[in-house]
Amino acid sequence: MVHCTECGEELTEASDVEFLDLDAKISGLFRSSKRFYVVGCSNCGAAIGSGVAGGGD
């Protein structure tokens, strides 16, 4: 099981976390879109992780 490090809530379903889209940019040699996001606990709002998702243009 995975737990939130802040409140201890058990994270078992996709609805237990929320994905917050921070920014989208098109750049680079291949002009691909990059989306920056933060994953937060839906119980207390603490940031659990972050990342970059890419896609073709």
PyMOL commands that set and color helices and strands:
alter all, ss='L'
color gray80, all
select helices_A, chain A and resi 14-16
alter helices_A, ss='H'
color red, helices_A
select strands_A, chain A and resi 2-3+10-11+17-27+32-41+47-55
alter strands_A, ss='S'
color yellow, strands_A
deselect
rebuild
show_as cartoon
